[in-house]
Amino acid sequence: MLSYLIVCPLMFLAGLVDSIAGGGGLISLPAFLLAGVPAHTALGTNNMASAMGTTVSTGRFLKNGYVRWKLAAFSAVLALGGSSIGAHIALFISDAVIRHMMIVVLPVVAFYIFRNRDLGEEKQREPLTRAQEFLVSGAAAFFVGIYAGFYGPGTGTFLILILTGAGRMQVKEASGMTKVINLSCNIAALVTFLANGKVLYPLGLAAGLFCIAGHYIGSGMVVSGGRKVVRPVVMTVLALLFVKVVSGQ
């Protein structure tokens, strides 16, 4: 029961943050580790819950027309391949390495958020050609997908920054594309971890329901223009988690 009390509220917050700016895994994965779940099982169960939540926000972005189908389908295929590769690599890494990677990941994500204060919102630039868009989005989906399958936290944030930066997409469009890629990564990694018995079904399903609630509310905030809360929320969470992993590992 203690595991549920730790994981479920944090999964709601993770879903809320992830649907707005990405990076929900920075909250959700440490939640499973904090609850005492073994590292590889935490990765698998986190992917299960995250996939449930991301499905909801992806559907909401699709409904509101923020996803271009051909570009999204192309990127999703590459994300599936990259994430599957990453998940298979993760199975060969020790629990201790996975747990301590947080100390490296958190400052890196924080640095990129500080360097990109508007998350692409204020930049008005000439859009890329169709071929360039496919190249940037496909490369991001594959290589970030490898990281997503291998570890995961910060995936959405990295995708948002790449798609609004190198991809020159508007924020809402980049958010929609990020959801499609993220969901593809979650599914590919989940299948791999399921096949290797690294998923706790009851905890994953419960956490997934809370994640769904967070994604639903958060994606509504993006659609309605509530992105101004993103950066302070993400930075506060990152700071708290960094203190936790440094003092508690």
C-alpha positions as YAML, in Angstrom:
chain: A
units: angstrom
residues:
- id: 1
  name: MET
  ca: [0.00, 0.00, 0.00]
- id: 2
  name: LEU
  ca: [2.88, 2.38, 0.74]
- id: 3
  name: SER
  ca: [4.12, 1.88, -2.81]
- id: 4
  name: TYR
  ca: [0.75, 2.98, -4.17]
- id: 5
  name: LEU
  ca: [0.67, 6.03, -1.89]
- id: 6
  name: ILE
  ca: [4.10, 7.09, -3.14]
- id: 7
  name: VAL
  ca: [3.72, 6.27, -6.83]
- id: 8
  name: CYS
  ca: [0.14, 7.28, -7.68]
- id: 9
  name: PRO
  ca: [0.18, 10.98, -6.68]
- id: 10
  name: LEU
  ca: [3.58, 11.44, -8.32]
- id: 11
  name: MET
  ca: [2.30, 9.76, -11.48]
- id: 12
  name: PHE
  ca: [-0.53, 12.30, -11.62]
- id: 13
  name: LEU
  ca: [2.01, 15.11, -11.40]
- id: 14
  name: ALA
  ca: [4.23, 13.37, -13.96]
- id: 15
  name: GLY
  ca: [1.32, 13.10, -16.39]
- id: 16
  name: LEU
  ca: [0.42, 16.75, -15.90]
- id: 17
  name: VAL
  ca: [3.98, 17.95, -16.52]
- id: 18
  name: ASP
  ca: [4.62, 15.51, -19.38]
- id: 19
  name: SER
  ca: [1.53, 16.53, -21.33]
- id: 20
  name: ILE
  ca: [2.51, 20.21, -21.08]
- id: 21
  name: ALA
  ca: [6.27, 20.28, -21.58]
- id: 22
  name: GLY
  ca: [7.51, 16.70, -21.62]
- id: 23
  name: GLY
  ca: [9.88, 15.25, -19.06]
- id: 24
  name: GLY
  ca: [7.30, 13.52, -16.90]
- id: 25
  name: GLY
  ca: [9.65, 10.56, -16.58]
- id: 26
  name: LEU
  ca: [11.87, 12.76, -14.44]
- id: 27
  name: ILE
  ca: [9.13, 12.44, -11.82]
- id: 28
  name: SER
  ca: [7.60, 9.03, -12.54]
- id: 29
  name: LEU
  ca: [10.73, 6.86, -12.68]
- id: 30
  name: PRO
  ca: [12.15, 8.17, -9.38]
- id: 31
  name: ALA
  ca: [8.69, 7.56, -7.87]
- id: 32
  name: PHE
  ca: [8.94, 3.83, -8.61]
- id: 33
  name: LEU
  ca: [12.53, 3.71, -7.36]
- id: 34
  name: LEU
  ca: [11.53, 5.59, -4.20]
- id: 35
  name: ALA
  ca: [8.79, 3.00, -3.64]
- id: 36
  name: GLY
  ca: [11.44, 0.27, -3.62]
- id: 37
  name: VAL
  ca: [10.73, -1.22, -7.05]
- id: 38
  name: PRO
  ca: [13.86, -2.86, -8.60]
- id: 39
  name: ALA
  ca: [15.40, -0.67, -11.30]
- id: 40
  name: HIS
  ca: [14.62, -2.79, -14.37]
- id: 41
  name: THR
  ca: [11.09, -3.48, -13.15]
- id: 42
  name: ALA
  ca: [10.70, 0.25, -12.44]
- id: 43
  name: LEU
  ca: [11.61, 0.97, -16.07]
- id: 44
  name: GLY
  ca: [9.08, -1.54, -17.36]
- id: 45
  name: THR
  ca: [6.26, -0.54, -15.02]
- id: 46
  name: ASN
  ca: [6.91, 3.14, -15.65]
- id: 47
  name: ASN
  ca: [6.56, 2.54, -19.40]
- id: 48
  name: MET
  ca: [3.25, 0.79, -18.81]
- id: 49
  name: ALA
  ca: [1.79, 3.66, -16.78]
- id: 50
  name: SER
  ca: [3.27, 6.31, -19.07]
- id: 51
  name: ALA
  ca: [1.85, 4.64, -22.18]
- id: 52
  name: MET
  ca: [-1.63, 4.78, -20.66]
- id: 53
  name: GLY
  ca: [-1.34, 8.47, -19.87]
- id: 54
  name: THR
  ca: [0.36, 9.46, -23.10]
- id: 55
  name: THR
  ca: [-2.41, 7.75, -25.10]
- id: 56
  name: VAL
  ca: [-4.90, 10.21, -23.65]
- id: 57
  name: SER
  ca: [-2.91, 13.38, -24.34]
- id: 58
  name: THR
  ca: [-1.93, 12.10, -27.81]
- id: 59
  name: GLY
  ca: [-5.60, 11.56, -28.62]
- id: 60
  name: ARG
  ca: [-6.44, 15.06, -27.46]
- id: 61
  name: PHE
  ca: [-3.74, 16.61, -29.64]
- id: 62
  name: LEU
  ca: [-4.93, 14.54, -32.62]
- id: 63
  name: LYS
  ca: [-8.51, 15.66, -32.02]
- id: 64
  name: ASN
  ca: [-7.45, 19.32, -32.04]
- id: 65
  name: GLY
  ca: [-5.48, 18.98, -35.28]
- id: 66
  name: TYR
  ca: [-1.96, 19.53, -33.92]
- id: 67
  name: VAL
  ca: [-0.48, 16.40, -35.53]
- id: 68
  name: ARG
  ca: [0.42, 15.95, -39.21]
- id: 69
  name: TRP
  ca: [-0.34, 12.33, -39.96]
- id: 70
  name: LYS
  ca: [2.35, 11.48, -42.53]
- id: 71
  name: LEU
  ca: [5.17, 13.10, -40.55]
- id: 72
  name: ALA
  ca: [3.87, 11.56, -37.34]
- id: 73
  name: ALA
  ca: [3.61, 8.06, -38.84]
- id: 74
  name: PHE
  ca: [7.14, 8.26, -40.27]
- id: 75
  name: SER
  ca: [8.55, 9.45, -36.94]
- id: 76
  name: ALA
  ca: [6.58, 6.84, -34.98]
- id: 77
  name: VAL
  ca: [8.11, 3.97, -36.97]
- id: 78
  name: LEU
  ca: [11.64, 5.24, -36.28]
- id: 79
  name: ALA
  ca: [10.78, 5.81, -32.61]
- id: 80
  name: LEU
  ca: [9.56, 2.22, -32.29]
- id: 81
  name: GLY
  ca: [12.85, 0.94, -33.67]
- id: 82
  name: GLY
  ca: [15.02, 3.22, -31.57]
- id: 83
  name: SER
  ca: [13.15, 2.56, -28.34]
- id: 84
  name: SER
  ca: [13.27, -1.21, -28.84]
- id: 85
  name: ILE
  ca: [17.04, -1.01, -29.28]
- id: 86
  name: GLY
  ca: [17.39, 1.12, -26.14]
- id: 87
  name: ALA
  ca: [15.21, -1.19, -24.03]
- id: 88
  name: HIS
  ca: [17.24, -4.24, -25.02]
- id: 89
  name: ILE
  ca: [20.43, -2.39, -24.06]
- id: 90
  name: ALA
  ca: [18.92, -1.46, -20.67]
- id: 91
  name: LEU
  ca: [18.35, -5.12, -19.82]
- id: 92
  name: PHE
  ca: [22.12, -5.65, -19.82]
- id: 93
  name: ILE
  ca: [22.83, -2.70, -17.48]
- id: 94
  name: SER
  ca: [23.02, -3.24, -13.71]
- id: 95
  name: ASP
  ca: [20.39, -1.85, -11.33]
- id: 96
  name: ALA
  ca: [22.97, 0.37, -9.62]
- id: 97
  name: VAL
  ca: [23.92, 2.13, -12.86]
- id: 98
  name: ILE
  ca: [20.28, 2.80, -13.72]
- id: 99
  name: ARG
  ca: [19.58, 4.25, -10.27]
- id: 100
  name: HIS
  ca: [22.56, 6.61, -10.35]
- id: 101
  name: MET
  ca: [21.96, 7.88, -13.89]
- id: 102
  name: MET
  ca: [19.48, 10.36, -12.40]
- id: 103
  name: ILE
  ca: [22.36, 12.39, -10.95]
- id: 104
  name: VAL
  ca: [23.61, 12.97, -14.51]
- id: 105
  name: VAL
  ca: [20.26, 13.30, -16.29]
- id: 106
  name: LEU
  ca: [18.59, 15.90, -14.07]
- id: 107
  name: PRO
  ca: [21.22, 18.67, -14.41]
- id: 108
  name: VAL
  ca: [21.44, 18.13, -18.18]
- id: 109
  name: VAL
  ca: [17.70, 18.56, -18.66]
- id: 110
  name: ALA
  ca: [17.68, 21.57, -16.33]
- id: 111
  name: PHE
  ca: [20.49, 23.17, -18.35]
- id: 112
  name: TYR
  ca: [18.59, 22.81, -21.61]
- id: 113
  name: ILE
  ca: [15.42, 24.26, -20.09]
- id: 114
  name: PHE
  ca: [17.35, 27.27, -18.75]
- id: 115
  name: ARG
  ca: [18.96, 27.78, -22.17]
- id: 116
  name: ASN
  ca: [15.55, 27.61, -23.88]
- id: 117
  name: ARG
  ca: [13.39, 29.71, -21.61]
- id: 118
  name: ASP
  ca: [10.49, 30.07, -24.04]
- id: 119
  name: LEU
  ca: [10.56, 26.44, -25.22]
- id: 120
  name: GLY
  ca: [10.27, 27.77, -28.76]
- id: 121
  name: GLU
  ca: [7.18, 29.84, -28.05]
- id: 122
  name: GLU
  ca: [8.51, 33.27, -29.01]
- id: 123
  name: LYS
  ca: [10.56, 32.33, -32.08]
- id: 124
  name: GLN
  ca: [9.14, 33.25, -35.48]
- id: 125
  name: ARG
  ca: [11.36, 31.66, -38.12]
- id: 126
  name: GLU
  ca: [11.07, 30.44, -41.67]
- id: 127
  name: PRO
  ca: [9.68, 26.87, -41.57]
- id: 128
  name: LEU
  ca: [11.77, 24.00, -42.92]
- id: 129
  name: THR
  ca: [11.10, 22.31, -46.22]
- id: 130
  name: ARG
  ca: [9.08, 19.08, -46.14]
- id: 131
  name: ALA
  ca: [12.22, 16.97, -46.65]
- id: 132
  name: GLN
  ca: [14.06, 18.81, -43.87]
- id: 133
  name: GLU
  ca: [11.11, 18.33, -41.49]
- id: 134
  name: PHE
  ca: [11.11, 14.57, -42.13]
- id: 135
  name: LEU
  ca: [14.89, 14.44, -41.61]
- id: 136
  name: VAL
  ca: [14.85, 16.37, -38.31]
- id: 137
  name: SER
  ca: [11.76, 14.67, -36.89]
- id: 138
  name: GLY
  ca: [12.88, 11.20, -37.99]
- id: 139
  name: ALA
  ca: [16.38, 11.61, -36.57]
- id: 140
  name: ALA
  ca: [14.98, 12.96, -33.29]
- id: 141
  name: ALA
  ca: [12.50, 10.08, -33.07]
- id: 142
  name: PHE
  ca: [15.15, 7.42, -33.62]
- id: 143
  name: PHE
  ca: [18.02, 8.72, -31.49]
- id: 144
  name: VAL
  ca: [15.91, 10.14, -28.66]
- id: 145
  name: GLY
  ca: [13.91, 6.90, -28.95]
- id: 146
  name: ILE
  ca: [17.03, 4.90, -28.12]
- id: 147
  name: TYR
  ca: [17.45, 6.98, -24.97]
- id: 148
  name: ALA
  ca: [13.73, 6.64, -24.18]
- id: 149
  name: GLY
  ca: [13.86, 2.86, -24.34]
- id: 150
  name: PHE
  ca: [17.13, 2.68, -22.45]
- id: 151
  name: TYR
  ca: [16.19, 5.08, -19.67]
- id: 152
  name: GLY
  ca: [13.49, 7.61, -20.48]
- id: 153
  name: PRO
  ca: [13.35, 10.63, -18.13]
- id: 154
  name: GLY
  ca: [13.53, 13.91, -20.07]
- id: 155
  name: THR
  ca: [12.52, 12.32, -23.40]
- id: 156
  name: GLY
  ca: [9.57, 14.65, -23.95]
- id: 157
  name: THR
  ca: [11.59, 17.71, -22.99]
- id: 158
  name: PHE
  ca: [14.40, 16.83, -25.38]
- id: 159
  name: LEU
  ca: [11.89, 16.25, -28.19]
- id: 160
  name: ILE
  ca: [10.12, 19.56, -27.56]
- id: 161
  name: LEU
  ca: [13.44, 21.42, -27.64]
- id: 162
  name: ILE
  ca: [14.61, 19.68, -30.83]
- id: 163
  name: LEU
  ca: [11.33, 20.09, -32.70]
- id: 164
  name: THR
  ca: [10.88, 23.75, -31.77]
- id: 165
  name: GLY
  ca: [14.59, 24.47, -32.29]
- id: 166
  name: ALA
  ca: [16.06, 22.47, -35.17]
- id: 167
  name: GLY
  ca: [12.59, 21.55, -36.47]
- id: 168
  name: ARG
  ca: [11.26, 25.15, -36.27]
- id: 169
  name: MET
  ca: [7.78, 23.92, -35.32]
- id: 170
  name: GLN
  ca: [5.24, 25.93, -33.41]
- id: 171
  name: VAL
  ca: [4.86, 24.87, -29.78]
- id: 172
  name: LYS
  ca: [1.47, 23.17, -30.10]
- id: 173
  name: GLU
  ca: [2.53, 21.28, -33.22]
- id: 174
  name: ALA
  ca: [5.80, 20.23, -31.58]
- id: 175
  name: SER
  ca: [3.87, 19.11, -28.51]
- id: 176
  name: GLY
  ca: [1.56, 16.98, -30.63]
- id: 177
  name: MET
  ca: [4.46, 15.38, -32.50]
- id: 178
  name: THR
  ca: [6.24, 14.77, -29.20]
- id: 179
  name: LYS
  ca: [3.22, 12.88, -27.87]
- id: 180
  name: VAL
  ca: [3.13, 10.59, -30.92]
- id: 181
  name: ILE
  ca: [6.86, 9.85, -30.69]
- id: 182
  name: ASN
  ca: [6.72, 9.42, -26.92]
- id: 183
  name: LEU
  ca: [3.80, 7.00, -27.13]
- id: 184
  name: SER
  ca: [5.63, 4.95, -29.77]
- id: 185
  name: CYS
  ca: [8.69, 4.82, -27.50]
- id: 186
  name: ASN
  ca: [6.58, 3.73, -24.53]
- id: 187
  name: ILE
  ca: [4.92, 0.94, -26.51]
- id: 188
  name: ALA
  ca: [8.17, -0.46, -27.94]
- id: 189
  name: ALA
  ca: [9.94, -0.40, -24.57]
- id: 190
  name: LEU
  ca: [6.89, -1.85, -22.79]
- id: 191
  name: VAL
  ca: [6.72, -4.81, -25.17]
- id: 192
  name: THR
  ca: [10.41, -5.52, -24.53]
- id: 193
  name: PHE
  ca: [10.09, -5.32, -20.73]
- id: 194
  name: LEU
  ca: [6.88, -7.37, -20.75]
- id: 195
  name: ALA
  ca: [8.62, -10.12, -22.72]
- id: 196
  name: ASN
  ca: [11.32, -10.21, -20.05]
- id: 197
  name: GLY
  ca: [8.95, -10.19, -17.04]
- id: 198
  name: LYS
  ca: [9.93, -6.71, -15.85]
- id: 199
  name: VAL
  ca: [6.47, -5.20, -15.24]
- id: 200
  name: LEU
  ca: [4.34, -5.06, -12.05]
- id: 201
  name: TYR
  ca: [0.80, -5.18, -13.46]
- id: 202
  name: PRO
  ca: [-1.29, -4.03, -10.43]
- id: 203
  name: LEU
  ca: [0.97, -1.09, -9.58]
- id: 204
  name: GLY
  ca: [1.39, -0.19, -13.25]
- id: 205
  name: LEU
  ca: [-2.35, -0.13, -13.91]
- id: 206
  name: ALA
  ca: [-3.10, 1.96, -10.82]
- id: 207
  name: ALA
  ca: [-0.30, 4.39, -11.64]
- id: 208
  name: GLY
  ca: [-1.54, 4.52, -15.23]
- id: 209
  name: LEU
  ca: [-4.98, 5.70, -14.14]
- id: 210
  name: PHE
  ca: [-3.45, 8.59, -12.20]
- id: 211
  name: CYS
  ca: [-1.18, 9.33, -15.15]
- id: 212
  name: ILE
  ca: [-4.23, 9.46, -17.44]
- id: 213
  name: ALA
  ca: [-5.85, 12.07, -15.18]
- id: 214
  name: GLY
  ca: [-2.70, 14.19, -15.23]
- id: 215
  name: HIS
  ca: [-2.34, 13.95, -19.02]
- id: 216
  name: TYR
  ca: [-5.98, 14.85, -19.59]
- id: 217
  name: ILE
  ca: [-5.79, 17.99, -17.47]
- id: 218
  name: GLY
  ca: [-2.36, 18.98, -18.74]
- id: 219
  name: SER
  ca: [-3.14, 18.55, -22.44]
- id: 220
  name: GLY
  ca: [-6.21, 20.73, -21.92]
- id: 221
  name: MET
  ca: [-3.95, 23.44, -20.49]
- id: 222
  name: VAL
  ca: [-1.77, 23.34, -23.62]
- id: 223
  name: VAL
  ca: [-4.74, 23.48, -25.97]
- id: 224
  name: SER
  ca: [-6.22, 26.41, -24.03]
- id: 225
  name: GLY
  ca: [-2.91, 28.31, -23.99]
- id: 226
  name: GLY
  ca: [-1.85, 27.61, -20.40]
- id: 227
  name: ARG
  ca: [1.82, 26.96, -21.20]
- id: 228
  name: LYS
  ca: [3.06, 29.82, -19.01]
- id: 229
  name: VAL
  ca: [3.02, 27.53, -15.98]
- id: 230
  name: VAL
  ca: [5.28, 24.98, -17.66]
- id: 231
  name: ARG
  ca: [8.76, 26.28, -16.97]
- id: 232
  name: PRO
  ca: [8.35, 27.12, -13.26]
- id: 233
  name: VAL
  ca: [6.62, 23.79, -12.61]
- id: 234
  name: VAL
  ca: [9.28, 21.78, -14.42]
- id: 235
  name: MET
  ca: [12.18, 23.64, -12.83]
- id: 236
  name: THR
  ca: [10.70, 23.26, -9.32]
- id: 237
  name: VAL
  ca: [10.22, 19.54, -9.81]
- id: 238
  name: LEU
  ca: [13.73, 19.10, -11.22]
- id: 239
  name: ALA
  ca: [15.26, 20.95, -8.27]
- id: 240
  name: LEU
  ca: [13.37, 18.82, -5.72]
- id: 241
  name: LEU
  ca: [14.23, 15.58, -7.47]
- id: 242
  name: PHE
  ca: [17.90, 16.49, -7.77]
- id: 243
  name: VAL
  ca: [18.07, 17.11, -4.02]
- id: 244
  name: LYS
  ca: [16.34, 13.75, -3.48]
- id: 245
  name: VAL
  ca: [18.62, 11.67, -5.68]
- id: 246
  name: VAL
  ca: [21.82, 13.30, -4.42]
- id: 247
  name: SER
  ca: [20.88, 12.91, -0.76]
- id: 248
  name: GLY
  ca: [19.04, 9.61, -1.02]
- id: 249
  name: GLN
  ca: [21.03, 7.44, -3.41]
...
